[in-house]
Amino acid sequence: EIKNLPKDAVDADEWRAYLEKVAATYLKKNGTDALGGDGAPVTPRDTHVTCLTVALNNQKLTDTLIARRKVKKGLMDVLETVDDNALNSLIAKASQSIDSAGLEKAAKSKMAKLLKLDGKIKELQEKTYDAKRIFVSFETEIGQRAVLTALSVSRIAISKNKKEA
């Protein structure tokens, strides 16, 4: 997990390339012995990033999507339907005119909530979200240790604001 990252650092491919380069550079310079390895030669697996996720600061969007899912589930219960395609076409029809969808009062209320949430979701999707954290897994423990060691900064260096640390 990487914290305190630049807010605009949302490109997962850029992070993958950077972290693989850091691992390769560290291992080329120090080998695996410095990390408790067995002295075996460094392989491409040792620098490979297996999985990388960029977590965005989009909590409002996520919460709204969850709320929409709950309202949609409630609407399906009221309409007594499990057919997603039929419900989606009913939502499309209601988005033109909620009265023309031919819904009962309880269903009409849930449909109105759903349409309101859809509008909010569209609005929130237009925003640009900052990167909050990066979660990364390496192919080998050696690769993980290489990056953690290379990017570690001591508390003393942080407190003295040493740029070269």
Disulfide bonds with the S-S distance in Angstrom:
none
